[in-house]
Amino acid sequence: MQLGTHERYRKAAPIWARLAVALTGFWTLAAGLYLTAGHNTSPLIVIALFTAAAACLIVAIGAAAAVYRALKPEPLPITLEGGQQPL
């Protein structure tokens, strides 16, 4: 079946890895934030975890956009009928 062997999928593999790492980092930091917040924890630690988790989420959004751009298929050809004008 040769699943995933198309050139555009192989080219996007590093982008998928960045997305996976960024999302893993986000959820790891979010779990750390959940486990430490509310206990007698220094506010500086909570702020640092929150900031790092937000940074991972921003990187994940950028990586997801890059994955979309890399895997975006070519648009299908459209034939217009009769006297229709293109949009």
C-alpha positions as CSV (number, residue, x, y, z in Angstrom):
1,M,0.0,0.0,0.0
2,Q,3.0,2.3,0.4
3,L,1.3,4.4,3.1
4,G,3.3,7.5,4.0
5,T,5.8,7.1,1.2
6,H,4.8,10.1,-0.8
7,E,7.4,12.8,-0.9
8,R,5.3,15.5,0.8
9,Y,4.8,13.1,3.8
10,R,8.5,12.3,4.1
11,K,9.4,16.0,3.8
12,A,7.0,16.9,6.6
13,A,8.4,14.3,9.1
14,P,10.6,16.7,11.0
15,I,7.7,19.1,11.3
16,W,5.6,16.4,12.8
17,A,8.4,15.7,15.2
18,R,8.5,19.4,16.3
19,L,4.7,19.3,16.8
20,A,4.9,16.2,18.9
21,V,7.7,17.5,21.0
22,A,6.0,20.8,21.6
23,L,2.7,19.2,22.6
24,T,4.5,16.7,24.9
25,G,6.3,19.6,26.5
26,F,3.1,21.5,27.0
27,W,1.2,18.7,28.6
28,T,4.2,17.8,30.8
29,L,4.5,21.4,32.0
30,A,0.7,21.6,32.4
31,A,0.8,18.5,34.6
32,G,3.6,19.9,36.6
33,L,1.6,23.1,37.1
34,Y,-1.5,21.2,38.1
35,L,0.5,19.2,40.7
36,T,2.3,22.1,42.2
37,A,-0.2,24.9,42.1
38,G,-2.3,25.3,45.3
39,H,0.3,23.6,47.5
40,N,2.7,25.7,49.5
41,T,4.7,26.4,46.3
42,S,6.6,29.5,45.5
43,P,4.7,31.8,43.1
44,L,7.8,32.1,41.0
45,I,7.7,28.4,40.3
46,V,4.1,28.5,39.2
47,I,4.7,31.5,37.0
48,A,7.7,29.8,35.4
49,L,5.8,26.6,34.7
50,F,2.9,28.6,33.3
51,T,5.1,30.7,31.0
52,A,7.0,27.6,29.8
53,A,3.8,25.8,29.1
54,A,2.5,28.8,27.1
55,A,5.7,28.9,25.1
56,C,5.4,25.2,24.2
57,L,1.8,25.8,23.1
58,I,2.9,28.7,20.9
59,V,5.6,26.5,19.3
60,A,3.0,23.7,18.8
61,I,0.6,26.1,17.0
62,G,3.4,27.2,14.7
63,A,4.4,23.6,14.1
64,A,0.8,22.7,13.3
65,A,0.6,25.5,10.8
66,A,3.9,24.3,9.2
67,V,2.5,20.7,9.0
68,Y,-0.7,22.1,7.3
69,R,1.3,24.1,4.8
70,A,3.6,21.1,4.1
71,L,0.7,18.6,3.6
72,K,-1.7,21.0,1.9
73,P,-2.9,19.2,-1.3
74,E,-3.2,21.0,-4.6
75,P,-6.7,22.4,-5.2
76,L,-8.9,20.3,-7.4
77,P,-9.4,21.7,-10.9
78,I,-12.9,23.3,-11.3
79,T,-14.6,23.6,-14.7
80,L,-17.1,26.4,-15.0
81,E,-20.5,25.8,-16.6
82,G,-21.8,27.9,-19.4
83,G,-21.7,31.6,-18.6
84,Q,-20.5,31.4,-15.0
85,Q,-17.8,33.8,-13.8
86,P,-14.9,32.7,-11.5
87,L,-15.2,34.0,-7.9
